[in-house]
Amino acid sequence: MRFEPSFANVATPARRGFWRLAGNKRKKMKVTLERNHLLKSLGHVHRVVERRNTYP
């Protein structure tokens, strides 16, 4: 699987340092994931969101 990255607007010190080292140029990052790892992680996130949306 290939995913195109979306650039988050996160201003952490590590991220600012990265952009300084990269010369303020955006570079594409290729990510390769195994399907079962991705689905397992998405399942965890889905359960958290589902719990927050339930009413007592």
PDB file with one MODEL, atoms N, CA, C and O in Angstrom:
MODEL        1
ATOM      1  N   MET A   1       0.833  -1.178   0.000  1.00  0.00           N
ATOM      2  CA  MET A   1       0.000   0.000   0.000  1.00  0.00           C
ATOM      3  C   MET A   1       0.879   1.243   0.000  1.00  0.00           C
ATOM      4  O   MET A   1       1.929   1.277   0.641  1.00  0.00           O
ATOM      5  N   ARG A   2       0.446   2.236  -0.709  1.00  0.00           N
ATOM      6  CA  ARG A   2       1.156   3.514  -0.710  1.00  0.00           C
ATOM      7  C   ARG A   2       0.183   4.610  -0.309  1.00  0.00           C
ATOM      8  O   ARG A   2      -0.979   4.607  -0.716  1.00  0.00           O
ATOM      9  N   PHE A   3       0.661   5.529   0.479  1.00  0.00           N
ATOM     10  CA  PHE A   3      -0.156   6.639   0.919  1.00  0.00           C
ATOM     11  C   PHE A   3       0.571   7.936   0.625  1.00  0.00           C
ATOM     12  O   PHE A   3       1.779   8.039   0.840  1.00  0.00           O
ATOM     13  N   GLU A   4      -0.149   8.912   0.142  1.00  0.00           N
ATOM     14  CA  GLU A   4       0.426  10.240  -0.038  1.00  0.00           C
ATOM     15  C   GLU A   4       0.333  10.957   1.303  1.00  0.00           C
ATOM     16  O   GLU A   4      -0.733  10.974   1.919  1.00  0.00           O
ATOM     17  N   PRO A   5       1.416  11.542   1.757  1.00  0.00           N
ATOM     18  CA  PRO A   5       1.381  12.200   3.063  1.00  0.00           C
ATOM     19  C   PRO A   5       0.596  13.504   3.020  1.00  0.00           C
ATOM     20  O   PRO A   5       0.568  14.202   2.006  1.00  0.00           O
ATOM     21  N   SER A   6      -0.023  13.807   4.116  1.00  0.00           N
ATOM     22  CA  SER A   6      -0.627  15.131   4.262  1.00  0.00           C
ATOM     23  C   SER A   6       0.211  15.841   5.314  1.00  0.00           C
ATOM     24  O   SER A   6       0.559  15.254   6.339  1.00  0.00           O
ATOM     25  N   PHE A   7       0.525  17.064   5.069  1.00  0.00           N
ATOM     26  CA  PHE A   7       1.396  17.791   5.973  1.00  0.00           C
ATOM     27  C   PHE A   7       0.563  18.410   7.080  1.00  0.00           C
ATOM     28  O   PHE A   7      -0.280  19.274   6.835  1.00  0.00           O
ATOM     29  N   ALA A   8       0.808  17.962   8.292  1.00  0.00           N
ATOM     30  CA  ALA A   8       0.065  18.471   9.442  1.00  0.00           C
ATOM     31  C   ALA A   8       0.640  19.815   9.866  1.00  0.00           C
ATOM     32  O   ALA A   8       1.828  20.083   9.690  1.00  0.00           O
ATOM     33  N   ASN A   9      -0.202  20.633  10.413  1.00  0.00           N
ATOM     34  CA  ASN A   9       0.228  21.927  10.905  1.00  0.00           C
ATOM     35  C   ASN A   9       0.605  21.769  12.371  1.00  0.00           C
ATOM     36  O   ASN A   9      -0.123  22.216  13.257  1.00  0.00           O
ATOM     37  N   VAL A  10       1.725  21.141  12.620  1.00  0.00           N
ATOM     38  CA  VAL A  10       2.185  20.855  13.973  1.00  0.00           C
ATOM     39  C   VAL A  10       3.458  21.642  14.211  1.00  0.00           C
ATOM     40  O   VAL A  10       4.398  21.567  13.420  1.00  0.00           O
ATOM     41  N   ALA A  11       3.494  22.390  15.288  1.00  0.00           N
ATOM     42  CA  ALA A  11       4.655  23.242  15.556  1.00  0.00           C
ATOM     43  C   ALA A  11       5.429  22.732  16.761  1.00  0.00           C
ATOM     44  O   ALA A  11       5.619  23.472  17.726  1.00  0.00           O
ATOM     45  N   THR A  12       5.873  21.502  16.727  1.00  0.00           N
ATOM     46  CA  THR A  12       6.688  20.973  17.810  1.00  0.00           C
ATOM     47  C   THR A  12       8.140  21.342  17.552  1.00  0.00           C
ATOM     48  O   THR A  12       8.521  21.553  16.401  1.00  0.00           O
ATOM     49  N   PRO A  13       8.956  21.424  18.591  1.00  0.00           N
ATOM     50  CA  PRO A  13      10.367  21.785  18.380  1.00  0.00           C
ATOM     51  C   PRO A  13      11.086  20.836  17.425  1.00  0.00           C
ATOM     52  O   PRO A  13      11.900  21.274  16.612  1.00  0.00           O
ATOM     53  N   ALA A  14      10.789  19.542  17.518  1.00  0.00           N
ATOM     54  CA  ALA A  14      11.456  18.579  16.632  1.00  0.00           C
ATOM     55  C   ALA A  14      11.087  18.845  15.180  1.00  0.00           C
ATOM     56  O   ALA A  14      11.936  18.752  14.293  1.00  0.00           O
ATOM     57  N   ARG A  15       9.843  19.169  14.940  1.00  0.00           N
ATOM     58  CA  ARG A  15       9.396  19.423  13.575  1.00  0.00           C
ATOM     59  C   ARG A  15      10.031  20.696  13.031  1.00  0.00           C
ATOM     60  O   ARG A  15      10.455  20.732  11.875  1.00  0.00           O
ATOM     61  N   ARG A  16      10.100  21.741  13.852  1.00  0.00           N
ATOM     62  CA  ARG A  16      10.752  22.978  13.404  1.00  0.00           C
ATOM     63  C   ARG A  16      12.210  22.703  13.065  1.00  0.00           C
ATOM     64  O   ARG A  16      12.730  23.223  12.078  1.00  0.00           O
ATOM     65  N   GLY A  17      12.873  21.886  13.883  1.00  0.00           N
ATOM     66  CA  GLY A  17      14.269  21.548  13.622  1.00  0.00           C
ATOM     67  C   GLY A  17      14.432  20.778  12.327  1.00  0.00           C
ATOM     68  O   GLY A  17      15.401  20.982  11.597  1.00  0.00           O
ATOM     69  N   PHE A  18      13.493  19.898  12.040  1.00  0.00           N
ATOM     70  CA  PHE A  18      13.556  19.131  10.802  1.00  0.00           C
ATOM     71  C   PHE A  18      13.501  20.047   9.595  1.00  0.00           C
ATOM     72  O   PHE A  18      14.284  19.897   8.658  1.00  0.00           O
ATOM     73  N   TRP A  19      12.566  21.005   9.617  1.00  0.00           N
ATOM     74  CA  TRP A  19      12.428  21.898   8.463  1.00  0.00           C
ATOM     75  C   TRP A  19      13.664  22.764   8.289  1.00  0.00           C
ATOM     76  O   TRP A  19      14.042  23.090   7.164  1.00  0.00           O
ATOM     77  N   ARG A  20      14.300  23.140   9.402  1.00  0.00           N
ATOM     78  CA  ARG A  20      15.534  23.919   9.292  1.00  0.00           C
ATOM     79  C   ARG A  20      16.616  23.079   8.617  1.00  0.00           C
ATOM     80  O   ARG A  20      17.332  23.562   7.740  1.00  0.00           O
ATOM     81  N   LEU A  21      16.728  21.817   9.033  1.00  0.00           N
ATOM     82  CA  LEU A  21      17.740  20.934   8.449  1.00  0.00           C
ATOM     83  C   LEU A  21      17.426  20.605   6.994  1.00  0.00           C
ATOM     84  O   LEU A  21      18.338  20.420   6.189  1.00  0.00           O
ATOM     85  N   ALA A  22      16.158  20.530   6.657  1.00  0.00           N
ATOM     86  CA  ALA A  22      15.759  20.191   5.292  1.00  0.00           C
ATOM     87  C   ALA A  22      15.804  21.406   4.370  1.00  0.00           C
ATOM     88  O   ALA A  22      15.502  21.292   3.182  1.00  0.00           O
ATOM     89  N   GLY A  23      16.170  22.546   4.895  1.00  0.00           N
ATOM     90  CA  GLY A  23      16.251  23.738   4.065  1.00  0.00           C
ATOM     91  C   GLY A  23      14.880  24.279   3.702  1.00  0.00           C
ATOM     92  O   GLY A  23      14.699  24.871   2.638  1.00  0.00           O
ATOM     93  N   ASN A  24      13.901  24.072   4.605  1.00  0.00           N
ATOM     94  CA  ASN A  24      12.527  24.556   4.394  1.00  0.00           C
ATOM     95  C   ASN A  24      11.904  24.033   3.103  1.00  0.00           C
ATOM     96  O   ASN A  24      11.030  24.688   2.535  1.00  0.00           O
ATOM     97  N   LYS A  25      12.332  22.882   2.640  1.00  0.00           N
ATOM     98  CA  LYS A  25      11.759  22.271   1.441  1.00  0.00           C
ATOM     99  C   LYS A  25      10.880  21.104   1.864  1.00  0.00           C
ATOM    100  O   LYS A  25      11.252  20.309   2.727  1.00  0.00           O
ATOM    101  N   ARG A  26       9.737  21.017   1.259  1.00  0.00           N
ATOM    102  CA  ARG A  26       8.865  19.876   1.537  1.00  0.00           C
ATOM    103  C   ARG A  26       9.312  18.704   0.690  1.00  0.00           C
ATOM    104  O   ARG A  26       9.524  18.833  -0.515  1.00  0.00           O
ATOM    105  N   LYS A  27       9.450  17.571   1.333  1.00  0.00           N
ATOM    106  CA  LYS A  27       9.858  16.366   0.627  1.00  0.00           C
ATOM    107  C   LYS A  27       8.775  15.317   0.807  1.00  0.00           C
ATOM    108  O   LYS A  27       8.189  15.200   1.883  1.00  0.00           O
ATOM    109  N   LYS A  28       8.514  14.564  -0.230  1.00  0.00           N
ATOM    110  CA  LYS A  28       7.528  13.492  -0.135  1.00  0.00           C
ATOM    111  C   LYS A  28       8.121  12.320   0.622  1.00  0.00           C
ATOM    112  O   LYS A  28       9.309  12.019   0.512  1.00  0.00           O
ATOM    113  N   MET A  29       7.274  11.674   1.385  1.00  0.00           N
ATOM    114  CA  MET A  29       7.699  10.529   2.160  1.00  0.00           C
ATOM    115  C   MET A  29       6.889   9.322   1.699  1.00  0.00           C
ATOM    116  O   MET A  29       5.663   9.390   1.615  1.00  0.00           O
ATOM    117  N   LYS A  30       7.556   8.245   1.406  1.00  0.00           N
ATOM    118  CA  LYS A  30       6.871   7.019   1.009  1.00  0.00           C
ATOM    119  C   LYS A  30       6.721   6.133   2.240  1.00  0.00           C
ATOM    120  O   LYS A  30       7.672   5.915   2.991  1.00  0.00           O
ATOM    121  N   VAL A  31       5.519   5.634   2.428  1.00  0.00           N
ATOM    122  CA  VAL A  31       5.234   4.776   3.569  1.00  0.00           C
ATOM    123  C   VAL A  31       4.718   3.445   3.049  1.00  0.00           C
ATOM    124  O   VAL A  31       3.817   3.399   2.212  1.00  0.00           O
ATOM    125  N   THR A  32       5.294   2.373   3.550  1.00  0.00           N
ATOM    126  CA  THR A  32       4.843   1.035   3.195  1.00  0.00           C
ATOM    127  C   THR A  32       4.346   0.361   4.468  1.00  0.00           C
ATOM    128  O   THR A  32       5.078   0.252   5.452  1.00  0.00           O
ATOM    129  N   LEU A  33       3.100  -0.087   4.438  1.00  0.00           N
ATOM    130  CA  LEU A  33       2.499  -0.727   5.602  1.00  0.00           C
ATOM    131  C   LEU A  33       1.923  -2.076   5.213  1.00  0.00           C
ATOM    132  O   LEU A  33       1.472  -2.287   4.088  1.00  0.00           O
ATOM    133  N   GLU A  34       1.953  -2.981   6.182  1.00  0.00           N
ATOM    134  CA  GLU A  34       1.260  -4.243   5.969  1.00  0.00           C
ATOM    135  C   GLU A  34      -0.211  -4.015   6.282  1.00  0.00           C
ATOM    136  O   GLU A  34      -0.552  -3.310   7.232  1.00  0.00           O
ATOM    137  N   ARG A  35      -1.062  -4.603   5.492  1.00  0.00           N
ATOM    138  CA  ARG A  35      -2.503  -4.378   5.602  1.00  0.00           C
ATOM    139  C   ARG A  35      -3.027  -4.716   6.994  1.00  0.00           C
ATOM    140  O   ARG A  35      -3.812  -3.954   7.558  1.00  0.00           O
ATOM    141  N   ASN A  36      -2.605  -5.846   7.555  1.00  0.00           N
ATOM    142  CA  ASN A  36      -3.143  -6.256   8.854  1.00  0.00           C
ATOM    143  C   ASN A  36      -2.721  -5.306   9.975  1.00  0.00           C
ATOM    144  O   ASN A  36      -3.491  -5.100  10.913  1.00  0.00           O
ATOM    145  N   HIS A  37      -1.525  -4.724   9.907  1.00  0.00           N
ATOM    146  CA  HIS A  37      -1.093  -3.753  10.912  1.00  0.00           C
ATOM    147  C   HIS A  37      -1.942  -2.486  10.829  1.00  0.00           C
ATOM    148  O   HIS A  37      -2.346  -1.931  11.851  1.00  0.00           O
ATOM    149  N   LEU A  38      -2.205  -2.040   9.617  1.00  0.00           N
ATOM    150  CA  LEU A  38      -3.029  -0.847   9.421  1.00  0.00           C
ATOM    151  C   LEU A  38      -4.450  -1.076   9.935  1.00  0.00           C
ATOM    152  O   LEU A  38      -4.999  -0.230  10.641  1.00  0.00           O
ATOM    153  N   LEU A  39      -5.041  -2.210   9.586  1.00  0.00           N
ATOM    154  CA  LEU A  39      -6.413  -2.492  10.007  1.00  0.00           C
ATOM    155  C   LEU A  39      -6.528  -2.647  11.520  1.00  0.00           C
ATOM    156  O   LEU A  39      -7.525  -2.234  12.113  1.00  0.00           O
ATOM    157  N   LYS A  40      -5.519  -3.237  12.143  1.00  0.00           N
ATOM    158  CA  LYS A  40      -5.535  -3.387  13.597  1.00  0.00           C
ATOM    159  C   LYS A  40      -5.503  -2.014  14.268  1.00  0.00           C
ATOM    160  O   LYS A  40      -6.249  -1.766  15.215  1.00  0.00           O
ATOM    161  N   SER A  41      -4.643  -1.128  13.780  1.00  0.00           N
ATOM    162  CA  SER A  41      -4.547   0.222  14.343  1.00  0.00           C
ATOM    163  C   SER A  41      -5.826   1.011  14.118  1.00  0.00           C
ATOM    164  O   SER A  41      -6.292   1.709  15.018  1.00  0.00           O
ATOM    165  N   LEU A  42      -6.394   0.907  12.932  1.00  0.00           N
ATOM    166  CA  LEU A  42      -7.650   1.606  12.650  1.00  0.00           C
ATOM    167  C   LEU A  42      -8.781   1.080  13.533  1.00  0.00           C
ATOM    168  O   LEU A  42      -9.663   1.838  13.936  1.00  0.00           O
ATOM    169  N   GLY A  43      -8.753  -0.202  13.829  1.00  0.00           N
ATOM    170  CA  GLY A  43      -9.759  -0.782  14.720  1.00  0.00           C
ATOM    171  C   GLY A  43      -9.680  -0.194  16.114  1.00  0.00           C
ATOM    172  O   GLY A  43     -10.711   0.073  16.733  1.00  0.00           O
ATOM    173  N   HIS A  44      -8.457   0.014  16.624  1.00  0.00           N
ATOM    174  CA  HIS A  44      -8.286   0.626  17.944  1.00  0.00           C
ATOM    175  C   HIS A  44      -8.833   2.051  17.950  1.00  0.00           C
ATOM    176  O   HIS A  44      -9.533   2.445  18.883  1.00  0.00           O
ATOM    177  N   VAL A  45      -8.521   2.810  16.928  1.00  0.00           N
ATOM    178  CA  VAL A  45      -8.992   4.194  16.839  1.00  0.00           C
ATOM    179  C   VAL A  45     -10.510   4.225  16.720  1.00  0.00           C
ATOM    180  O   VAL A  45     -11.167   5.055  17.348  1.00  0.00           O
ATOM    181  N   HIS A  46     -11.063   3.331  15.925  1.00  0.00           N
ATOM    182  CA  HIS A  46     -12.517   3.286  15.732  1.00  0.00           C
ATOM    183  C   HIS A  46     -13.226   3.018  17.053  1.00  0.00           C
ATOM    184  O   HIS A  46     -14.260   3.624  17.334  1.00  0.00           O
ATOM    185  N   ARG A  47     -12.678   2.112  17.871  1.00  0.00           N
ATOM    186  CA  ARG A  47     -13.306   1.803  19.155  1.00  0.00           C
ATOM    187  C   ARG A  47     -13.300   3.008  20.083  1.00  0.00           C
ATOM    188  O   ARG A  47     -14.274   3.243  20.798  1.00  0.00           O
ATOM    189  N   VAL A  48     -12.218   3.771  20.080  1.00  0.00           N
ATOM    190  CA  VAL A  48     -12.135   4.956  20.941  1.00  0.00           C
ATOM    191  C   VAL A  48     -13.168   5.981  20.505  1.00  0.00           C
ATOM    192  O   VAL A  48     -13.887   6.530  21.341  1.00  0.00           O
ATOM    193  N   VAL A  49     -13.251   6.242  19.218  1.00  0.00           N
ATOM    194  CA  VAL A  49     -14.217   7.218  18.706  1.00  0.00           C
ATOM    195  C   VAL A  49     -15.635   6.735  18.966  1.00  0.00           C
ATOM    196  O   VAL A  49     -16.506   7.522  19.336  1.00  0.00           O
ATOM    197  N   GLU A  50     -15.864   5.457  18.773  1.00  0.00           N
ATOM    198  CA  GLU A  50     -17.201   4.898  18.977  1.00  0.00           C
ATOM    199  C   GLU A  50     -17.631   5.057  20.430  1.00  0.00           C
ATOM    200  O   GLU A  50     -18.787   5.388  20.693  1.00  0.00           O
ATOM    201  N   ARG A  51     -16.732   4.830  21.372  1.00  0.00           N
ATOM    202  CA  ARG A  51     -17.053   4.968  22.788  1.00  0.00           C
ATOM    203  C   ARG A  51     -17.399   6.412  23.135  1.00  0.00           C
ATOM    204  O   ARG A  51     -18.307   6.653  23.931  1.00  0.00           O
ATOM    205  N   ARG A  52     -16.706   7.356  22.562  1.00  0.00           N
ATOM    206  CA  ARG A  52     -16.955   8.765  22.875  1.00  0.00           C
ATOM    207  C   ARG A  52     -18.285   9.242  22.303  1.00  0.00           C
ATOM    208  O   ARG A  52     -18.846  10.219  22.799  1.00  0.00           O
ATOM    209  N   ASN A  53     -18.791   8.591  21.294  1.00  0.00           N
ATOM    210  CA  ASN A  53     -20.031   9.028  20.668  1.00  0.00           C
ATOM    211  C   ASN A  53     -21.271   8.344  21.237  1.00  0.00           C
ATOM    212  O   ASN A  53     -22.385   8.611  20.787  1.00  0.00           O
ATOM    213  N   THR A  54     -21.093   7.476  22.209  1.00  0.00           N
ATOM    214  CA  THR A  54     -22.257   6.806  22.788  1.00  0.00           C
ATOM    215  C   THR A  54     -22.808   7.635  23.939  1.00  0.00           C
ATOM    216  O   THR A  54     -22.071   8.347  24.621  1.00  0.00           O
ATOM    217  N   TYR A  55     -24.109   7.529  24.139  1.00  0.00           N
ATOM    218  CA  TYR A  55     -24.756   8.265  25.220  1.00  0.00           C
ATOM    219  C   TYR A  55     -25.110   7.296  26.335  1.00  0.00           C
ATOM    220  O   TYR A  55     -25.540   6.175  26.064  1.00  0.00           O
ATOM    221  N   PRO A  56     -24.934   7.710  27.591  1.00  0.00           N
ATOM    222  CA  PRO A  56     -25.252   6.810  28.717  1.00  0.00           C
ATOM    223  C   PRO A  56     -26.744   6.614  28.906  1.00  0.00           C
ATOM    224  O   PRO A  56     -27.162   5.888  29.808  1.00  0.00           O
TER     225      PRO A  56
ENDMDL
END
